[in-house]
Amino acid sequence: MTLTSLLARTCIALTVTLPLLTQAGTTLTLDQAAAGPQRTPARVKRDVYRHPVQTLTFFGLRPDQTVVEIWPGGGWYTEILAPYLNGHGRYYAAQVAPDIDQERAEEVAGFENTLSHQPDLYNHAAVLTFEPPQRVDIRPAGGADVVLTFRNVHNWLKDGTAPAAFTAFYKALKPGGVLGVEEHRAAPGTSLQQMIDTGYVTEDTVIKLAQDAGFKLAARSDINANPKDTKDYPNGVWSLPPSYQGGDQDRARYAAIGESDRMTLKFIKPAH
């Protein structure tokens, strides 16, 4: 057999085998995880605003990593992250404490329902409790490769626990690890009280919190930007979808704007 024919047969074999690996669930790309049947249809509809594949690619996610997601809520990103990491990596959910109030209890119940939906896709997921400043031990054995948090910084600013939260992220990561932050973006110069009231946070505020904890800003992206968002609504960011806190009042207007304008920031824990 010539070298040329051997290579040709090898290519044919790979072409046949790789799809089977994908179908067996042992090898998933981010695109495949995001397009999987495990995702809730209502959540998939939000991809046009949340851009999960592009966002996770920007953060440099790989399927062999240990990833901690902070306050995953009902599990919107969990439906992508846990199956993607199930074969070769590990997914940790640092969840809210359910005993704080009814709203959080409902979030945790929704998250648990997500995990129970298809156990074979989520059987390697681990759940921790993260409630700064008291319950902040979220470091997996050996450390995390990536810590992710989506639209949560405004909550910690309101509670006065943001510095403790970012310090916990730093401790959870391995040297050289990545912190990925997505947050509703306020106009420069917005006061702290306005951020608390509206849910929009300035990029400078997030960057300072991260840098004060020891992180270095590696990159920023406008993947989740929305220039239609004027950020001046009666109920702050919660006037917009998916919350529609104002009910039917101006609902069509808010639907046309879409979800909030968001910063997407990538930080690195220095290797030394």
Disulfide bonds with the S-S distance in Angstrom:
none
